[in-house]
Structures are given as C-alpha cells and as structure tokens.
Amino acid sequence: MQAISVLGSTGSIGVSTLDVVARHPERYQVYALTAHSRVDELAAQCARFRPQVAVVGTAQAAQTLQQKLRALDVRTEVMHGAQALCDVASAGGCDVVMAAIVGAAGLASTLAAARAGKKILLANKEALVMAGQLLIDSVAMHKATLLPIDSEHNAIFQCLPHDFGRSLEEGGIAKILLTASGGPFLKRPVETLDSVTPDEAVAHPKWVMGRKISVDSATMMNKGLEVIEAHWLFGAPADRIEVMIHPQSVIHSMVSYIDGSVLAQLGNPDMRTPIANALAYPDRIESGVAQLDLVQIGQLFFERPDFTRFPCLKLAYDALQAGGSSAAILNAANEVAVQAFLNQEIGFRMIDQVIARVMDRLPHGPLADIDALIEQDRVARSIAQSCLSLSS
C-alpha cells in the first residue's frame, strides 16, 4: 500500500490522479490533498478519500474548509500556506508525491519532495524549467525517483531503454521527437491572431486543461517548456529535441534511434494513462482510459511548427541554448503575460512580445541556489509588469 500526497488535487491532473487511485484501493491510499482556494471541491475530495491532511492557501480558506469538514464529519487535519505544502510533500507518512501545482508556485514543494527522497510524479513542468539543475541534483543526492507525467515526456520515458541512464549515446538514441497538437489556432490565419479572445484560446481541440496551460498550448509555449523539460529529464541538447505537430494527439511522442528505428507511444488523449503508468511503474494498471482504435482513426498527420505562427516556441529554444537563468526568466515573463491576456489587459500576440522584451532586458547567469532563483523570478516578473504598462 502506497500513500500519496496530491499537490493541486482540484486541478485537472489532480482530479485524474484521484480517479486512478480510486480504481485501486488495494494499492493506494491518500495521505494529503491540497488546493489553493477551491474549498468546496477540496472538501468533497476529503469526504471521499479521507486524507490525513488537507492544505489550502490562506488562513481564511483553512477556516472555511475546517467548518465544512466538521459538517461532513471528516477529521482531516487542515493546514495552510507554502510551508504546509512542503511539509506534506516531505512527510514520513507519504510515499508518493503528485506534483501538479501549476507554475512557479509548485517549485518549493517539488524540491522538498526530492530532498525527502520521495517518488515524485512530475506534472509541474515549471519546476524543471526554472530549476532543472537544482531539481535533478536533489533527486540524485537524496535518491528520490522522478517520473514524468506530461503525456509527451511519459511517452518518451516508455520508449527509452529500461536501463537508460543520462546519456543519449549510451542508449543509442539519435533524437527525441516531441509531438504537439498545434492548439486551437493551427490553421487560423496568422493576421487574425491579434483578435483572439481568452475563451477562444482556452478551447483546446483535444485536451481538457486549466486556463493557463491551455493558453500556453495555443501559443505553443507549453511545447517550448516541454523542450526544456526534456533536456533535463533525458540529458538531450536542444539540437536533438525536435517538435512535430500532430493534430490527432494519438502519438504522444517518439524516440529515434541511431539504427533507424523510431519507437512511439500511442493512446487516446487522456492524462489518466501517463498517471497510471507512473503510479504503478514498473507495473501496469487499469487507468479507465478506452483502448485505442487505430482503424477508426484512419490517418495520422504531421507537420513542422512555424515560428512565425508560434514565436513562443522559438523563445523557449533560445532560452535553453542560452542556459543559466534564461529559462527561469522565460517562465516568469510568460506567467505574467498569460495572466494579463486572460485578464484582457493585453492581446494574444502581445504575449510573446512581453516575454522577448523581458529576456532582452534581464541579464542571465548561473543560479547557485533556490534563493537566487526566487530573486531572479521576482525581478523578471517585475520587468514583465512594467512591459505590460508600456503595452497598454
């Protein structure tokens, strides 16, 4: 029996994780559930899964949650704040951590899980984008296990040799092929993208995701962040990570080998598949996802991304090649710009412009520790906010 802390349990990944967990009560129990402000949803989850601990963002939310749990006769301990997230991620009663808090907010708790030697199911790509070397070093030093949950990286993981270490050469790997759906604007005329609304941008054609990550998919920044994530997970340089647009989202990614073989992982677009894979690894368990019917699909299509249509993808490649704090700057600027777009403060095509301006203005260098990283993130966000005022 493994005990799991689900960080971000009311988001789409958290909900899918609990769906898989509920299918296997003989294998998993819930140690902790966390949500920032969705108290009603969290209370309902606590009533069903009876975790030892629940964490929310603020003292007020904690008080509200405690009242709801008393009414439901649920004796879950309620905590709040950033330190509480780190506590449940590193607690002795927890074996597995689903790191599904979106954005920079999930970094500290993911690092805490690594330093506690936990099995980490990584759905928070920003942790690797911002602090790749710090996280990878912590995982190695404390003998933690890091398993990717992003469908693309989990697909790559499944296509790698079982004894894969940190060298593409030792594994006989030529390159990694990341697939991308292309989002909702793949065929929309580029000249009309200035008028895109937030509702249009979050209407993903294949995946059900949160609003921020859906906008990232529309700009393909999400794929850019995944390029950086793949670099840290698999030790691949930028020139050996290729993005291919695959609108059907059936092939989730591929690994190309030096002998000419290409191994692909296929499946219906449902995050329960990679979640189940990582939860049970090296075993396989039922996930609730329907079997793939290739005959019904009929054809699969691929094309290369256009950097004119998707400049955010090019910015991510540039950040990876520049190294140092560039990826952290990219991520911070993107989070500010996307939120401004969702708030209707800037237009869709201003997102990449804000990011480019911040990357040009802020020098990048090595990040020695988490404090330096947090300060660089703060400065990047401040500059991004000033760029927003210039854009309005």
N, C-alpha and C positions, 0 to 999 in steps of 0.2 A: 504494500500500500504506500503510495507516494502522496505527500501533502504539497499542495500548490498554492502559491500566492499569485493572484491575478491582478496586476497593476494596470488599472484602466479597464475595470470589469464591465462598465456600462457602454463602452465603445463597441464598434463592430467586431473587432478582434476579440475583445473580452467576452462578448456575448457568444461568439462562435466557439471560443475555448470552453465555456461552461456547457455548451451544447454537447461537445465531445466528451467532456468529463462526466456529464450526466448519463451517458451511454455506457460508462464503465465504472460503476460504483465499487466494483471489487478491486479496481486498480488505483483509483484516485479519490482523494478527499480534499476539500478546500480548506486551507489554513487561513487565508486572508483575501478580502476583496477590497478594492479601492476605487474611488471616483472623486473627481474634484467637487462637483456641485450637483450632480444628478441624484439627489437624496431619495426620491420616490423609487427610482429604478434600483438603486443600491439596496434599499430596504426590502424590496421584493426579492432580490437575489439572496440577501441574508436569510430571509424567511425560508427559502427553498434549500439553500446549501449549508446553512448553519455554520459559518466560519467562526474561528476563534476571535478574529479581529476584523474590523472594518475601518477604513481610513478615508477621510474626506479632507477638503482643502482648508476649511476655516473652522474656528470655534463655533460660530453660529450654525454652520451646516452640521457640525458634530452634535450640537444640542438638539437640532431638529431630528436628526437621524436617531438619536438615543430615544427620543419621545416616541417615534414611530416603531422602533424595535420593542419598546416596552408594551405598546398596544398590541403588538403581534406575539408577545410572549417569547421573544428571541433574546437570548442572553449573550449575544456577541459583544465583545469589548469594542468601544468606539474611540478612535484616536484621530488627530488631525495634524496637518502640516507636513512640510517637506521631510523633516527628520523621521516622522512616523512612517513615511513611505520607505525610507532607508531601513528602518527597524524591521518592518515586516518582510522586506526583501532579504535580510540577512539573519532572520530569526532562526534559532535552533530547531524549532518545530516545523520549519519549511524545507522541503527538498528541492522543489522546482519553482522557478520564477518566470511567469509570463510577463515580459517587459513590453507592455502595449500602450504606455502613455505617449501621446503624440508630441513630437517636438523636443526642444531643449529641456523641457520640464521633466523628461524621463531619464536624463543622464545620470544624476546623482544616485538614484535608486538602482539603476543598472550596474553602476560601478560598485555600489555596496554589495549587491548580489555576487559580483565577481570576486570581491575581496573576501567574501564569506565562503567561497568555493562551491557555489550553488550550480545546479543545472539551469542555464538561462535559455529561455526560448525568446529570441530577439525579434520582436516586431517593431521596435523603435529604431528605425534606421539612423535617426539623427545622432544617436549615441556613438555610432561608428563614424559618421560623417564629421562630427565635431571633435571627437577624442579617440580616433581609431587606434593610435599607438598606445595611449594610456589604457584603453579597454583591453586590447589584445595582450599587453604586458601583464595586466592584472589577472586576466584569465589564466595565463601561463604560470605566473608566480604562485597563485593560490589554488592551482589545479581545479579550476572551475571547468564547466563544459558549456560551450557556446554553440547553439543550434539555430540556424536562420529560419524565420517564419515567413518573411516575404516570399510570395509564391515563386518568384524568379530565383532567388538565392536558395530556397529549399529545393527547387528543381535542379539547380547546379549541384548542390550537395548530393542529391540522389544519383546524379550522373557521374560523379567522381569515383575514382578507385576507393575501395573500402579502407585502404591503408594510406590514403592521401595525407601528406604532411603539410609543408609550407612551400613546396617547390613545384612549379608547373613542369619543369624539365624532368624531375624525378617521376612525375606522374605521366609523362609522355603527352602532355597537353599542349596543343598549339594555341588555342584561344578559347575564351568564354563568350558565348553568344546570349545576350540578354534580349528577350522579346518584350515588346511594348504594344499595347493595344492601339496607341495613337490618340486615345481620348475622344472627346465628342467633336473635335474640330479638325479631324484629319483631312476631310475633303471640303471643308468650308473655305471659300475664297479668302486669302490672306488679308486682302484690303478691307474686309468686313470685320476683322477681329477686334478692331477698336471699339465696336459697339456691343461686344459680348457682355451679357449680364451675369451676375453671380449665379442665378438659378440655372442658366444655360451651362455654365462652367462646371457645376457640380452634378450635372445629369450624365454620369458615366454610362457608356453603352453596354458595359459588361459586368462591372463590379459594383457592389454596394459598399460605399466607404463614407468616412466622415467628410465634412465640407472642406477642410484644409487640404487633406490628401487628394481629394477629388480635383481641386484647383491645380494642385501640383501635377496631377495626371494630365490635365488639359494643357498645361504649359510644357509638359514633359520634364519639368524639374524633378518630379518623382523618379523618373528614369535616370536623370543625372545623379541624384543622390544614391541611387542603386548602383551606378557605376563605381562611385566612391566606396560604397559598402562592399562591393565585390572585390575591390582592390584589397581591403583589409581582411576580409574573410578568407580569400583564396590566394593571396600573395600575387595578384596579377597586376602588371603595369597597365597604364591607360591604353597603350597601343595594342594590348592583347585582350581588350574588352570591347566587343562590338555590339552595338544596339541594332536590332532589326524590328521593324514594325510588323506586327502580326495581328490584324484586327479581330480574328476569331477568338483569341486568347485561349487556345486549346493547347498549343505547345508553350509551356511556361518558361522554358529556357533550355539551352543546349550547351554541350561541351564538345569542342572539336579537337580530335587527337592527331598526333603527328603522322599516324599511319593512314590518314584519310577518313577514319571513322568519325561520325557525329552521333553522339548519344543525346536523346531528347527525353524529357519527362512531359507526358501529356495527361490531361484530365479536364473535367468540367471546371469552369471558373468559380470555385468555391473555396474560401480560406480554411474550411474545416479539413481539407486534405493535407496541406502542409502542417497545420496544427496537430493533427493526429499523427503524422509522420514523426514530428519532433518529440511529441509527448511520449510515444512508445519506443522510439529508436533504441536499439536496432530491430525491434519487433514491428509488426504491422497490426493495426487495429481498425475496426469498422469506424467510419467517420460520419456516416449519414449522407454522404455525397453519392449521387447516382452514378452508375457506371457510364463511361464514355461510349457513345455510339458513333464511330467514325463513318459508317455508311450514311447515317443521317446527315452528318456534317458535309460530306461530299468532297469539298475542296478546301485547301489551306493556302492562304496568300501571304506574301512577304514583300516588304519594300524597305529601302534605306530611309532614315529620317532626314528631313530637310531643315538645316539650321536656320534658314530664313523664316520658316514657319515656327520652329521651336528653338529660339535663341537661348533659352534657359538650359537646354541640354549642352550646348557649346560652352556656356559659362561653367557648368559643372566639370566638363573635361578640362577646361583651363585651370580650374581650381585644383584638381587632382594633380595635374602636371606641375603646378607651381609649388605644391606641398606646403609644409608649415601650417600656419593658421588659416590658409586660404579657404579651406572647406568650411571651417567654423564661421568665417566671415560670410561666405556664401549662404550658409544655412540661416544665420541670424537675419541677414538682409531679406532673404526670401520669406521668412516667417512674418516679418513686419509688413512687407509689400503685399503678401497674400491676404493678411488680415485687413489691410487698408482697402484692397479690392472688394473683399466680402462686405466691408462696411460702406461700400460705394463711394470711397474717398478718392480713388484713382481708377483709371480704366484698365482693362485687361492687358493691353500692350505696354502699360507703364510698369508692370511687374518686373520684367527683365531689365528695363532701363534703370529702375531704382537699384537693383542688385548690381548691375555693371558699375554704376556710379560709386557705390559703397566699396566695391572691390578695387576700384581705381584710387580712391581717396585714402584707404586704410592700409598701411604697410603690413605685410605678412612676414612672420618669422616663426621660429620653433616655439612650441608650447611645452614647457617643462613640467607643469603640474596642473591640477584642476583649478587652482586659484587663478593662474594666468589665463586659462581657458575661459573661465567665467568673466574675467575682466575684458578679454578680447570680445566676447559675446556682447557684453554690455555696451562697449564702445561702438561696435558695429550696429547695434540696434539704435543707438543714439544718432549716429550718422544717417541711418536709413530714415529715421523720423524727420530729420532735417531735409532730406531729399524729398520726402513726401510734401512738405510745406512748399518747396520750390516747384513741385509738380502741379499743385492745386491752383 
